[in-house]
Amino acid sequence: MKVTPTCRYEHGELQEIPREPETHYFGLMGATLVPFRAGTPVGEPLSRTTVSGRIYTVSIFRCPVCGYLEMFDDEVGNG
């Protein structure tokens, strides 16, 4: 099912920011996984595990009125 992203401030549909040239991608580098689950004591520091060397590609959509951004995982299209 195709979902059309909409602005959370009710300005309508978001527009995809095009990649130029089309062989380039938007991505998130240096992502950090923070393991957290129900029952973790409050105030106890969470251990952090850095995901090194991985880049998660995303599609970016922007509201033309207010600039609100949403990112969506690009894995299906770019494996």
mmJSON file of the N, C-alpha and C atoms, coordinates in Angstrom:
{"data_MODEL":{"atom_site":{
"group_PDB":["ATOM","ATOM","ATOM","ATOM","ATOM","ATOM","ATOM","ATOM","ATOM","ATOM","ATOM","ATOM","ATOM","ATOM","ATOM","ATOM","ATOM","ATOM","ATOM","ATOM","ATOM","ATOM","ATOM","ATOM","ATOM","ATOM","ATOM","ATOM","ATOM","ATOM","ATOM","ATOM","ATOM","ATOM","ATOM","ATOM","ATOM","ATOM","ATOM","ATOM","ATOM","ATOM","ATOM","ATOM","ATOM","ATOM","ATOM","ATOM","ATOM","ATOM","ATOM","ATOM","ATOM","ATOM","ATOM","ATOM","ATOM","ATOM","ATOM","ATOM","ATOM","ATOM","ATOM","ATOM","ATOM","ATOM","ATOM","ATOM","ATOM","ATOM","ATOM","ATOM","ATOM","ATOM","ATOM","ATOM","ATOM","ATOM","ATOM","ATOM","ATOM","ATOM","ATOM","ATOM","ATOM","ATOM","ATOM","ATOM","ATOM","ATOM","ATOM","ATOM","ATOM","ATOM","ATOM","ATOM","ATOM","ATOM","ATOM","ATOM","ATOM","ATOM","ATOM","ATOM","ATOM","ATOM","ATOM","ATOM","ATOM","ATOM","ATOM","ATOM","ATOM","ATOM","ATOM","ATOM","ATOM","ATOM","ATOM","ATOM","ATOM","ATOM","ATOM","ATOM","ATOM","ATOM","ATOM","ATOM","ATOM","ATOM","ATOM","ATOM","ATOM","ATOM","ATOM","ATOM","ATOM","ATOM","ATOM","ATOM","ATOM","ATOM","ATOM","ATOM","ATOM","ATOM","ATOM","ATOM","ATOM","ATOM","ATOM","ATOM","ATOM","ATOM","ATOM","ATOM","ATOM","ATOM","ATOM","ATOM","ATOM","ATOM","ATOM","ATOM","ATOM","ATOM","ATOM","ATOM","ATOM","ATOM","ATOM","ATOM","ATOM","ATOM","ATOM","ATOM","ATOM","ATOM","ATOM","ATOM","ATOM","ATOM","ATOM","ATOM","ATOM","ATOM","ATOM","ATOM","ATOM","ATOM","ATOM","ATOM","ATOM","ATOM","ATOM","ATOM","ATOM","ATOM","ATOM","ATOM","ATOM","ATOM","ATOM","ATOM","ATOM","ATOM","ATOM","ATOM","ATOM","ATOM","ATOM","ATOM","ATOM","ATOM","ATOM","ATOM","ATOM","ATOM","ATOM","ATOM","ATOM","ATOM","ATOM","ATOM","ATOM","ATOM","ATOM","ATOM","ATOM","ATOM","ATOM","ATOM","ATOM","ATOM","ATOM","ATOM","ATOM"],
"id":[1,2,3,4,5,6,7,8,9,10,11,12,13,14,15,16,17,18,19,20,21,22,23,24,25,26,27,28,29,30,31,32,33,34,35,36,37,38,39,40,41,42,43,44,45,46,47,48,49,50,51,52,53,54,55,56,57,58,59,60,61,62,63,64,65,66,67,68,69,70,71,72,73,74,75,76,77,78,79,80,81,82,83,84,85,86,87,88,89,90,91,92,93,94,95,96,97,98,99,100,101,102,103,104,105,106,107,108,109,110,111,112,113,114,115,116,117,118,119,120,121,122,123,124,125,126,127,128,129,130,131,132,133,134,135,136,137,138,139,140,141,142,143,144,145,146,147,148,149,150,151,152,153,154,155,156,157,158,159,160,161,162,163,164,165,166,167,168,169,170,171,172,173,174,175,176,177,178,179,180,181,182,183,184,185,186,187,188,189,190,191,192,193,194,195,196,197,198,199,200,201,202,203,204,205,206,207,208,209,210,211,212,213,214,215,216,217,218,219,220,221,222,223,224,225,226,227,228,229,230,231,232,233,234,235,236,237],
"type_symbol":["N","C","C","N","C","C","N","C","C","N","C","C","N","C","C","N","C","C","N","C","C","N","C","C","N","C","C","N","C","C","N","C","C","N","C","C","N","C","C","N","C","C","N","C","C","N","C","C","N","C","C","N","C","C","N","C","C","N","C","C","N","C","C","N","C","C","N","C","C","N","C","C","N","C","C","N","C","C","N","C","C","N","C","C","N","C","C","N","C","C","N","C","C","N","C","C","N","C","C","N","C","C","N","C","C","N","C","C","N","C","C","N","C","C","N","C","C","N","C","C","N","C","C","N","C","C","N","C","C","N","C","C","N","C","C","N","C","C","N","C","C","N","C","C","N","C","C","N","C","C","N","C","C","N","C","C","N","C","C","N","C","C","N","C","C","N","C","C","N","C","C","N","C","C","N","C","C","N","C","C","N","C","C","N","C","C","N","C","C","N","C","C","N","C","C","N","C","C","N","C","C","N","C","C","N","C","C","N","C","C","N","C","C","N","C","C","N","C","C","N","C","C","N","C","C","N","C","C","N","C","C","N","C","C","N","C","C"],
"label_atom_id":["N","CA","C","N","CA","C","N","CA","C","N","CA","C","N","CA","C","N","CA","C","N","CA","C","N","CA","C","N","CA","C","N","CA","C","N","CA","C","N","CA","C","N","CA","C","N","CA","C","N","CA","C","N","CA","C","N","CA","C","N","CA","C","N","CA","C","N","CA","C","N","CA","C","N","CA","C","N","CA","C","N","CA","C","N","CA","C","N","CA","C","N","CA","C","N","CA","C","N","CA","C","N","CA","C","N","CA","C","N","CA","C","N","CA","C","N","CA","C","N","CA","C","N","CA","C","N","CA","C","N","CA","C","N","CA","C","N","CA","C","N","CA","C","N","CA","C","N","CA","C","N","CA","C","N","CA","C","N","CA","C","N","CA","C","N","CA","C","N","CA","C","N","CA","C","N","CA","C","N","CA","C","N","CA","C","N","CA","C","N","CA","C","N","CA","C","N","CA","C","N","CA","C","N","CA","C","N","CA","C","N","CA","C","N","CA","C","N","CA","C","N","CA","C","N","CA","C","N","CA","C","N","CA","C","N","CA","C","N","CA","C","N","CA","C","N","CA","C","N","CA","C","N","CA","C","N","CA","C","N","CA","C","N","CA","C","N","CA","C","N","CA","C","N","CA","C"],
"label_alt_id":[null,null,null,null,null,null,null,null,null,null,null,null,null,null,null,null,null,null,null,null,null,null,null,null,null,null,null,null,null,null,null,null,null,null,null,null,null,null,null,null,null,null,null,null,null,null,null,null,null,null,null,null,null,null,null,null,null,null,null,null,null,null,null,null,null,null,null,null,null,null,null,null,null,null,null,null,null,null,null,null,null,null,null,null,null,null,null,null,null,null,null,null,null,null,null,null,null,null,null,null,null,null,null,null,null,null,null,null,null,null,null,null,null,null,null,null,null,null,null,null,null,null,null,null,null,null,null,null,null,null,null,null,null,null,null,null,null,null,null,null,null,null,null,null,null,null,null,null,null,null,null,null,null,null,null,null,null,null,null,null,null,null,null,null,null,null,null,null,null,null,null,null,null,null,null,null,null,null,null,null,null,null,null,null,null,null,null,null,null,null,null,null,null,null,null,null,null,null,null,null,null,null,null,null,null,null,null,null,null,null,null,null,null,null,null,null,null,null,null,null,null,null,null,null,null,null,null,null,null,null,null,null,null,null,null,null,null],
"label_comp_id":["MET","MET","MET","LYS","LYS","LYS","VAL","VAL","VAL","THR","THR","THR","PRO","PRO","PRO","THR","THR","THR","CYS","CYS","CYS","ARG","ARG","ARG","TYR","TYR","TYR","GLU","GLU","GLU","HIS","HIS","HIS","GLY","GLY","GLY","GLU","GLU","GLU","LEU","LEU","LEU","GLN","GLN","GLN","GLU","GLU","GLU","ILE","ILE","ILE","PRO","PRO","PRO","ARG","ARG","ARG","GLU","GLU","GLU","PRO","PRO","PRO","GLU","GLU","GLU","THR","THR","THR","HIS","HIS","HIS","TYR","TYR","TYR","PHE","PHE","PHE","GLY","GLY","GLY","LEU","LEU","LEU","MET","MET","MET","GLY","GLY","GLY","ALA","ALA","ALA","THR","THR","THR","LEU","LEU","LEU","VAL","VAL","VAL","PRO","PRO","PRO","PHE","PHE","PHE","ARG","ARG","ARG","ALA","ALA","ALA","GLY","GLY","GLY","THR","THR","THR","PRO","PRO","PRO","VAL","VAL","VAL","GLY","GLY","GLY","GLU","GLU","GLU","PRO","PRO","PRO","LEU","LEU","LEU","SER","SER","SER","ARG","ARG","ARG","THR","THR","THR","THR","THR","THR","VAL","VAL","VAL","SER","SER","SER","GLY","GLY","GLY","ARG","ARG","ARG","ILE","ILE","ILE","TYR","TYR","TYR","THR","THR","THR","VAL","VAL","VAL","SER","SER","SER","ILE","ILE","ILE","PHE","PHE","PHE","ARG","ARG","ARG","CYS","CYS","CYS","PRO","PRO","PRO","VAL","VAL","VAL","CYS","CYS","CYS","GLY","GLY","GLY","TYR","TYR","TYR","LEU","LEU","LEU","GLU","GLU","GLU","MET","MET","MET","PHE","PHE","PHE","ASP","ASP","ASP","ASP","ASP","ASP","GLU","GLU","GLU","VAL","VAL","VAL","GLY","GLY","GLY","ASN","ASN","ASN","GLY","GLY","GLY"],
"label_asym_id":["A","A","A","A","A","A","A","A","A","A","A","A","A","A","A","A","A","A","A","A","A","A","A","A","A","A","A","A","A","A","A","A","A","A","A","A","A","A","A","A","A","A","A","A","A","A","A","A","A","A","A","A","A","A","A","A","A","A","A","A","A","A","A","A","A","A","A","A","A","A","A","A","A","A","A","A","A","A","A","A","A","A","A","A","A","A","A","A","A","A","A","A","A","A","A","A","A","A","A","A","A","A","A","A","A","A","A","A","A","A","A","A","A","A","A","A","A","A","A","A","A","A","A","A","A","A","A","A","A","A","A","A","A","A","A","A","A","A","A","A","A","A","A","A","A","A","A","A","A","A","A","A","A","A","A","A","A","A","A","A","A","A","A","A","A","A","A","A","A","A","A","A","A","A","A","A","A","A","A","A","A","A","A","A","A","A","A","A","A","A","A","A","A","A","A","A","A","A","A","A","A","A","A","A","A","A","A","A","A","A","A","A","A","A","A","A","A","A","A","A","A","A","A","A","A","A","A","A","A","A","A","A","A","A","A","A","A"],
"label_entity_id":["1","1","1","1","1","1","1","1","1","1","1","1","1","1","1","1","1","1","1","1","1","1","1","1","1","1","1","1","1","1","1","1","1","1","1","1","1","1","1","1","1","1","1","1","1","1","1","1","1","1","1","1","1","1","1","1","1","1","1","1","1","1","1","1","1","1","1","1","1","1","1","1","1","1","1","1","1","1","1","1","1","1","1","1","1","1","1","1","1","1","1","1","1","1","1","1","1","1","1","1","1","1","1","1","1","1","1","1","1","1","1","1","1","1","1","1","1","1","1","1","1","1","1","1","1","1","1","1","1","1","1","1","1","1","1","1","1","1","1","1","1","1","1","1","1","1","1","1","1","1","1","1","1","1","1","1","1","1","1","1","1","1","1","1","1","1","1","1","1","1","1","1","1","1","1","1","1","1","1","1","1","1","1","1","1","1","1","1","1","1","1","1","1","1","1","1","1","1","1","1","1","1","1","1","1","1","1","1","1","1","1","1","1","1","1","1","1","1","1","1","1","1","1","1","1","1","1","1","1","1","1","1","1","1","1","1","1"],
"label_seq_id":[1,1,1,2,2,2,3,3,3,4,4,4,5,5,5,6,6,6,7,7,7,8,8,8,9,9,9,10,10,10,11,11,11,12,12,12,13,13,13,14,14,14,15,15,15,16,16,16,17,17,17,18,18,18,19,19,19,20,20,20,21,21,21,22,22,22,23,23,23,24,24,24,25,25,25,26,26,26,27,27,27,28,28,28,29,29,29,30,30,30,31,31,31,32,32,32,33,33,33,34,34,34,35,35,35,36,36,36,37,37,37,38,38,38,39,39,39,40,40,40,41,41,41,42,42,42,43,43,43,44,44,44,45,45,45,46,46,46,47,47,47,48,48,48,49,49,49,50,50,50,51,51,51,52,52,52,53,53,53,54,54,54,55,55,55,56,56,56,57,57,57,58,58,58,59,59,59,60,60,60,61,61,61,62,62,62,63,63,63,64,64,64,65,65,65,66,66,66,67,67,67,68,68,68,69,69,69,70,70,70,71,71,71,72,72,72,73,73,73,74,74,74,75,75,75,76,76,76,77,77,77,78,78,78,79,79,79],
"pdbx_PDB_ins_code":[null,null,null,null,null,null,null,null,null,null,null,null,null,null,null,null,null,null,null,null,null,null,null,null,null,null,null,null,null,null,null,null,null,null,null,null,null,null,null,null,null,null,null,null,null,null,null,null,null,null,null,null,null,null,null,null,null,null,null,null,null,null,null,null,null,null,null,null,null,null,null,null,null,null,null,null,null,null,null,null,null,null,null,null,null,null,null,null,null,null,null,null,null,null,null,null,null,null,null,null,null,null,null,null,null,null,null,null,null,null,null,null,null,null,null,null,null,null,null,null,null,null,null,null,null,null,null,null,null,null,null,null,null,null,null,null,null,null,null,null,null,null,null,null,null,null,null,null,null,null,null,null,null,null,null,null,null,null,null,null,null,null,null,null,null,null,null,null,null,null,null,null,null,null,null,null,null,null,null,null,null,null,null,null,null,null,null,null,null,null,null,null,null,null,null,null,null,null,null,null,null,null,null,null,null,null,null,null,null,null,null,null,null,null,null,null,null,null,null,null,null,null,null,null,null,null,null,null,null,null,null,null,null,null,null,null,null],
"Cartn_x":[0.84,0.0,0.888,0.616,1.367,0.734,1.563,1.091,1.657,0.828,1.278,1.513,2.763,3.038,2.323,1.797,1.129,1.746,1.642,2.191,1.444,2.178,1.546,0.826,1.102,0.45,-0.686,-1.163,-2.336,-2.196,-0.988,-0.778,-0.962,-1.223,-1.438,-0.307,-0.215,0.767,2.185,3.133,4.547,5.1,6.099,6.728,8.076,8.347,9.631,10.751,11.838,13.01,13.774,13.927,14.569,16.07,16.591,18.033,18.606,19.683,20.306,21.795,22.425,21.782,21.144,20.385,19.609,20.462,21.749,22.625,23.082,22.725,23.076,21.899,22.21,21.183,21.329,20.212,20.261,20.458,21.285,21.521,21.839,21.678,22.022,23.258,24.311,25.555,25.773,26.51,26.855,25.665,24.721,23.539,23.946,23.258,23.531,22.297,22.478,21.376,21.377,20.229,20.096,19.116,19.653,18.75,17.919,16.621,15.719,14.492,14.043,12.856,12.057,10.833,9.982,10.635,10.602,11.182,12.583,13.172,14.491,14.36,15.179,15.062,15.278,14.492,14.617,15.937,16.642,17.897,19.115,18.919,20.047,20.549,21.868,22.369,22.159,21.817,21.61,22.94,23.267,24.491,24.25,25.263,25.135,26.053,25.54,26.316,26.325,27.478,27.569,27.571,26.772,26.749,27.731,28.91,29.944,29.918,30.188,30.304,28.997,27.878,26.591,25.978,25.325,24.593,23.18,22.194,20.795,20.276,19.898,19.397,17.931,17.561,16.211,15.707,14.397,13.73,13.258,13.414,13.043,11.878,10.862,9.687,9.58,9.195,9.163,7.841,7.33,6.131,6.537,5.911,6.265,5.827,4.956,4.461,5.349,5.582,6.293,7.674,8.024,9.336,9.428,8.309,8.303,8.883,9.773,10.416,10.02,9.919,9.765,10.716,11.339,12.233,11.655,11.812,11.319,12.451,12.527,13.536,13.451,14.586,14.671,15.081,15.048,15.591,14.945,13.649,12.964,13.467,13.665,14.108,15.601,16.405,17.856,18.601,17.865,18.431,19.534],
"Cartn_y":[-1.17,0.0,1.237,2.187,3.43,4.46,5.048,6.06,7.406,8.428,9.771,10.53,10.925,11.659,13.004,13.37,14.671,15.439,16.74,17.619,17.428,17.301,17.12,18.397,19.518,20.791,21.113,20.083,20.146,21.094,21.16,21.973,21.176,19.877,19.048,18.071,17.604,16.593,17.148,16.289,16.647,16.344,17.105,16.904,16.229,15.205,14.521,15.428,15.488,16.253,15.376,15.843,15.005,14.859,13.695,13.469,13.917,14.685,15.153,14.918,14.247,13.408,12.19,11.461,10.345,9.195,9.238,8.182,8.482,9.628,9.994,9.692,9.506,9.155,10.003,10.181,10.772,9.622,9.825,8.734,9.235,8.348,8.616,7.8,8.486,7.801,7.883,6.929,6.968,6.728,5.942,5.666,4.944,5.237,4.611,3.856,2.597,1.801,1.92,2.228,2.328,1.253,0.157,-0.9,-0.447,-0.515,-0.069,-0.958,-1.376,-2.217,-1.894,-2.332,-2.12,-2.777,-2.094,-2.63,-2.131,-1.346,-0.783,0.233,0.115,1.038,2.496,3.392,4.82,5.314,6.13,6.705,5.836,4.606,3.738,4.072,4.294,4.654,3.519,3.898,2.918,2.685,1.436,1.154,1.533,2.06,2.464,1.609,1.156,0.377,1.132,1.591,2.344,1.391,1.707,0.931,1.596,1.044,1.684,1.156,2.036,1.641,1.421,1.689,1.496,2.839,2.854,4.042,3.59,4.241,3.936,4.965,4.52,5.457,5.768,7.005,7.479,8.349,8.406,9.383,10.497,11.745,12.885,13.622,13.907,14.648,15.928,17.045,18.365,19.062,19.759,20.576,21.889,22.239,23.488,24.74,24.588,25.745,26.051,25.035,25.29,24.652,23.773,23.146,21.877,21.398,20.154,19.022,18.208,17.115,15.761,14.778,13.383,12.563,11.553,10.651,9.248,8.54,7.174,6.268,5.088,4.102,3.796,3.788,3.594,2.166,1.261,-0.08,-0.853,-0.742,-1.494,-1.087,0.218,0.689,0.57,0.598,0.646,-0.451,-1.449,-2.625,-2.407],
"Cartn_z":[0.0,0.0,0.0,-0.883,-0.963,-0.038,0.815,1.758,1.334,1.307,0.986,2.282,2.557,3.793,3.807,4.968,5.115,6.275,6.222,7.253,8.566,9.649,10.956,11.408,10.748,11.081,10.109,9.415,8.548,7.36,6.778,5.585,4.308,4.425,3.245,3.006,1.756,1.393,1.404,1.803,1.772,0.384,-0.026,-1.329,-1.13,-1.939,-1.83,-2.326,-1.56,-1.972,-2.961,-4.197,-5.211,-4.967,-5.372,-5.315,-6.643,-6.595,-7.839,-7.765,-8.682,-9.688,-9.035,-9.788,-9.233,-8.712,-8.934,-8.41,-6.987,-6.447,-5.081,-4.153,-2.862,-1.882,-0.632,0.109,1.436,2.414,3.44,4.377,5.768,6.732,8.125,8.459,8.896,9.248,10.752,11.275,12.687,13.591,13.139,13.948,15.226,16.3,17.59,18.045,18.39,18.914,20.435,20.995,22.441,22.893,23.466,23.912,25.109,24.992,26.05,26.008,27.161,27.207,28.46,28.471,29.64,30.847,31.973,33.198,33.479,32.552,32.812,33.945,35.007,36.139,35.726,36.286,36.012,36.592,35.841,36.315,36.062,35.626,35.314,33.92,33.768,32.432,31.44,30.23,29.166,28.465,28.192,27.447,25.993,25.342,23.94,23.085,21.988,21.035,19.72,19.291,18.047,16.865,15.88,14.648,13.704,13.589,12.772,11.349,10.421,9.038,8.306,8.926,8.26,7.897,6.777,6.345,6.009,6.588,6.309,5.324,4.126,3.125,3.401,3.14,3.419,2.274,2.158,1.295,2.217,1.788,2.618,1.98,2.799,2.352,3.17,2.507,3.159,2.878,3.905,3.731,3.062,1.936,1.253,2.01,3.006,3.756,4.962,5.816,7.079,7.167,6.21,6.214,7.048,7.604,8.378,7.531,8.118,7.4,7.96,7.081,7.485,6.639,7.264,6.558,6.593,5.488,5.404,4.955,5.565,5.22,3.727,3.084,1.639,1.293,2.268,2.085,0.94,0.792,-0.255,-1.635,-1.843,-3.144,-3.38,-2.301,-2.468,-1.728,-1.201,-0.592,0.341],
"occupancy":[1.0,1.0,1.0,1.0,1.0,1.0,1.0,1.0,1.0,1.0,1.0,1.0,1.0,1.0,1.0,1.0,1.0,1.0,1.0,1.0,1.0,1.0,1.0,1.0,1.0,1.0,1.0,1.0,1.0,1.0,1.0,1.0,1.0,1.0,1.0,1.0,1.0,1.0,1.0,1.0,1.0,1.0,1.0,1.0,1.0,1.0,1.0,1.0,1.0,1.0,1.0,1.0,1.0,1.0,1.0,1.0,1.0,1.0,1.0,1.0,1.0,1.0,1.0,1.0,1.0,1.0,1.0,1.0,1.0,1.0,1.0,1.0,1.0,1.0,1.0,1.0,1.0,1.0,1.0,1.0,1.0,1.0,1.0,1.0,1.0,1.0,1.0,1.0,1.0,1.0,1.0,1.0,1.0,1.0,1.0,1.0,1.0,1.0,1.0,1.0,1.0,1.0,1.0,1.0,1.0,1.0,1.0,1.0,1.0,1.0,1.0,1.0,1.0,1.0,1.0,1.0,1.0,1.0,1.0,1.0,1.0,1.0,1.0,1.0,1.0,1.0,1.0,1.0,1.0,1.0,1.0,1.0,1.0,1.0,1.0,1.0,1.0,1.0,1.0,1.0,1.0,1.0,1.0,1.0,1.0,1.0,1.0,1.0,1.0,1.0,1.0,1.0,1.0,1.0,1.0,1.0,1.0,1.0,1.0,1.0,1.0,1.0,1.0,1.0,1.0,1.0,1.0,1.0,1.0,1.0,1.0,1.0,1.0,1.0,1.0,1.0,1.0,1.0,1.0,1.0,1.0,1.0,1.0,1.0,1.0,1.0,1.0,1.0,1.0,1.0,1.0,1.0,1.0,1.0,1.0,1.0,1.0,1.0,1.0,1.0,1.0,1.0,1.0,1.0,1.0,1.0,1.0,1.0,1.0,1.0,1.0,1.0,1.0,1.0,1.0,1.0,1.0,1.0,1.0,1.0,1.0,1.0,1.0,1.0,1.0,1.0,1.0,1.0,1.0,1.0,1.0,1.0,1.0,1.0,1.0,1.0,1.0],
"B_iso_or_equiv":[0.0,0.0,0.0,0.0,0.0,0.0,0.0,0.0,0.0,0.0,0.0,0.0,0.0,0.0,0.0,0.0,0.0,0.0,0.0,0.0,0.0,0.0,0.0,0.0,0.0,0.0,0.0,0.0,0.0,0.0,0.0,0.0,0.0,0.0,0.0,0.0,0.0,0.0,0.0,0.0,0.0,0.0,0.0,0.0,0.0,0.0,0.0,0.0,0.0,0.0,0.0,0.0,0.0,0.0,0.0,0.0,0.0,0.0,0.0,0.0,0.0,0.0,0.0,0.0,0.0,0.0,0.0,0.0,0.0,0.0,0.0,0.0,0.0,0.0,0.0,0.0,0.0,0.0,0.0,0.0,0.0,0.0,0.0,0.0,0.0,0.0,0.0,0.0,0.0,0.0,0.0,0.0,0.0,0.0,0.0,0.0,0.0,0.0,0.0,0.0,0.0,0.0,0.0,0.0,0.0,0.0,0.0,0.0,0.0,0.0,0.0,0.0,0.0,0.0,0.0,0.0,0.0,0.0,0.0,0.0,0.0,0.0,0.0,0.0,0.0,0.0,0.0,0.0,0.0,0.0,0.0,0.0,0.0,0.0,0.0,0.0,0.0,0.0,0.0,0.0,0.0,0.0,0.0,0.0,0.0,0.0,0.0,0.0,0.0,0.0,0.0,0.0,0.0,0.0,0.0,0.0,0.0,0.0,0.0,0.0,0.0,0.0,0.0,0.0,0.0,0.0,0.0,0.0,0.0,0.0,0.0,0.0,0.0,0.0,0.0,0.0,0.0,0.0,0.0,0.0,0.0,0.0,0.0,0.0,0.0,0.0,0.0,0.0,0.0,0.0,0.0,0.0,0.0,0.0,0.0,0.0,0.0,0.0,0.0,0.0,0.0,0.0,0.0,0.0,0.0,0.0,0.0,0.0,0.0,0.0,0.0,0.0,0.0,0.0,0.0,0.0,0.0,0.0,0.0,0.0,0.0,0.0,0.0,0.0,0.0,0.0,0.0,0.0,0.0,0.0,0.0,0.0,0.0,0.0,0.0,0.0,0.0],
"pdbx_formal_charge":[null,null,null,null,null,null,null,null,null,null,null,null,null,null,null,null,null,null,null,null,null,null,null,null,null,null,null,null,null,null,null,null,null,null,null,null,null,null,null,null,null,null,null,null,null,null,null,null,null,null,null,null,null,null,null,null,null,null,null,null,null,null,null,null,null,null,null,null,null,null,null,null,null,null,null,null,null,null,null,null,null,null,null,null,null,null,null,null,null,null,null,null,null,null,null,null,null,null,null,null,null,null,null,null,null,null,null,null,null,null,null,null,null,null,null,null,null,null,null,null,null,null,null,null,null,null,null,null,null,null,null,null,null,null,null,null,null,null,null,null,null,null,null,null,null,null,null,null,null,null,null,null,null,null,null,null,null,null,null,null,null,null,null,null,null,null,null,null,null,null,null,null,null,null,null,null,null,null,null,null,null,null,null,null,null,null,null,null,null,null,null,null,null,null,null,null,null,null,null,null,null,null,null,null,null,null,null,null,null,null,null,null,null,null,null,null,null,null,null,null,null,null,null,null,null,null,null,null,null,null,null,null,null,null,null,null,null],
"auth_seq_id":[1,1,1,2,2,2,3,3,3,4,4,4,5,5,5,6,6,6,7,7,7,8,8,8,9,9,9,10,10,10,11,11,11,12,12,12,13,13,13,14,14,14,15,15,15,16,16,16,17,17,17,18,18,18,19,19,19,20,20,20,21,21,21,22,22,22,23,23,23,24,24,24,25,25,25,26,26,26,27,27,27,28,28,28,29,29,29,30,30,30,31,31,31,32,32,32,33,33,33,34,34,34,35,35,35,36,36,36,37,37,37,38,38,38,39,39,39,40,40,40,41,41,41,42,42,42,43,43,43,44,44,44,45,45,45,46,46,46,47,47,47,48,48,48,49,49,49,50,50,50,51,51,51,52,52,52,53,53,53,54,54,54,55,55,55,56,56,56,57,57,57,58,58,58,59,59,59,60,60,60,61,61,61,62,62,62,63,63,63,64,64,64,65,65,65,66,66,66,67,67,67,68,68,68,69,69,69,70,70,70,71,71,71,72,72,72,73,73,73,74,74,74,75,75,75,76,76,76,77,77,77,78,78,78,79,79,79],
"auth_comp_id":["MET","MET","MET","LYS","LYS","LYS","VAL","VAL","VAL","THR","THR","THR","PRO","PRO","PRO","THR","THR","THR","CYS","CYS","CYS","ARG","ARG","ARG","TYR","TYR","TYR","GLU","GLU","GLU","HIS","HIS","HIS","GLY","GLY","GLY","GLU","GLU","GLU","LEU","LEU","LEU","GLN","GLN","GLN","GLU","GLU","GLU","ILE","ILE","ILE","PRO","PRO","PRO","ARG","ARG","ARG","GLU","GLU","GLU","PRO","PRO","PRO","GLU","GLU","GLU","THR","THR","THR","HIS","HIS","HIS","TYR","TYR","TYR","PHE","PHE","PHE","GLY","GLY","GLY","LEU","LEU","LEU","MET","MET","MET","GLY","GLY","GLY","ALA","ALA","ALA","THR","THR","THR","LEU","LEU","LEU","VAL","VAL","VAL","PRO","PRO","PRO","PHE","PHE","PHE","ARG","ARG","ARG","ALA","ALA","ALA","GLY","GLY","GLY","THR","THR","THR","PRO","PRO","PRO","VAL","VAL","VAL","GLY","GLY","GLY","GLU","GLU","GLU","PRO","PRO","PRO","LEU","LEU","LEU","SER","SER","SER","ARG","ARG","ARG","THR","THR","THR","THR","THR","THR","VAL","VAL","VAL","SER","SER","SER","GLY","GLY","GLY","ARG","ARG","ARG","ILE","ILE","ILE","TYR","TYR","TYR","THR","THR","THR","VAL","VAL","VAL","SER","SER","SER","ILE","ILE","ILE","PHE","PHE","PHE","ARG","ARG","ARG","CYS","CYS","CYS","PRO","PRO","PRO","VAL","VAL","VAL","CYS","CYS","CYS","GLY","GLY","GLY","TYR","TYR","TYR","LEU","LEU","LEU","GLU","GLU","GLU","MET","MET","MET","PHE","PHE","PHE","ASP","ASP","ASP","ASP","ASP","ASP","GLU","GLU","GLU","VAL","VAL","VAL","GLY","GLY","GLY","ASN","ASN","ASN","GLY","GLY","GLY"],
"auth_asym_id":["A","A","A","A","A","A","A","A","A","A","A","A","A","A","A","A","A","A","A","A","A","A","A","A","A","A","A","A","A","A","A","A","A","A","A","A","A","A","A","A","A","A","A","A","A","A","A","A","A","A","A","A","A","A","A","A","A","A","A","A","A","A","A","A","A","A","A","A","A","A","A","A","A","A","A","A","A","A","A","A","A","A","A","A","A","A","A","A","A","A","A","A","A","A","A","A","A","A","A","A","A","A","A","A","A","A","A","A","A","A","A","A","A","A","A","A","A","A","A","A","A","A","A","A","A","A","A","A","A","A","A","A","A","A","A","A","A","A","A","A","A","A","A","A","A","A","A","A","A","A","A","A","A","A","A","A","A","A","A","A","A","A","A","A","A","A","A","A","A","A","A","A","A","A","A","A","A","A","A","A","A","A","A","A","A","A","A","A","A","A","A","A","A","A","A","A","A","A","A","A","A","A","A","A","A","A","A","A","A","A","A","A","A","A","A","A","A","A","A","A","A","A","A","A","A","A","A","A","A","A","A","A","A","A","A","A","A"],
"auth_atom_id":["N","CA","C","N","CA","C","N","CA","C","N","CA","C","N","CA","C","N","CA","C","N","CA","C","N","CA","C","N","CA","C","N","CA","C","N","CA","C","N","CA","C","N","CA","C","N","CA","C","N","CA","C","N","CA","C","N","CA","C","N","CA","C","N","CA","C","N","CA","C","N","CA","C","N","CA","C","N","CA","C","N","CA","C","N","CA","C","N","CA","C","N","CA","C","N","CA","C","N","CA","C","N","CA","C","N","CA","C","N","CA","C","N","CA","C","N","CA","C","N","CA","C","N","CA","C","N","CA","C","N","CA","C","N","CA","C","N","CA","C","N","CA","C","N","CA","C","N","CA","C","N","CA","C","N","CA","C","N","CA","C","N","CA","C","N","CA","C","N","CA","C","N","CA","C","N","CA","C","N","CA","C","N","CA","C","N","CA","C","N","CA","C","N","CA","C","N","CA","C","N","CA","C","N","CA","C","N","CA","C","N","CA","C","N","CA","C","N","CA","C","N","CA","C","N","CA","C","N","CA","C","N","CA","C","N","CA","C","N","CA","C","N","CA","C","N","CA","C","N","CA","C","N","CA","C","N","CA","C","N","CA","C","N","CA","C","N","CA","C","N","CA","C","N","CA","C"],
"pdbx_PDB_model_num":[1,1,1,1,1,1,1,1,1,1,1,1,1,1,1,1,1,1,1,1,1,1,1,1,1,1,1,1,1,1,1,1,1,1,1,1,1,1,1,1,1,1,1,1,1,1,1,1,1,1,1,1,1,1,1,1,1,1,1,1,1,1,1,1,1,1,1,1,1,1,1,1,1,1,1,1,1,1,1,1,1,1,1,1,1,1,1,1,1,1,1,1,1,1,1,1,1,1,1,1,1,1,1,1,1,1,1,1,1,1,1,1,1,1,1,1,1,1,1,1,1,1,1,1,1,1,1,1,1,1,1,1,1,1,1,1,1,1,1,1,1,1,1,1,1,1,1,1,1,1,1,1,1,1,1,1,1,1,1,1,1,1,1,1,1,1,1,1,1,1,1,1,1,1,1,1,1,1,1,1,1,1,1,1,1,1,1,1,1,1,1,1,1,1,1,1,1,1,1,1,1,1,1,1,1,1,1,1,1,1,1,1,1,1,1,1,1,1,1,1,1,1,1,1,1,1,1,1,1,1,1,1,1,1,1,1,1]
}}}
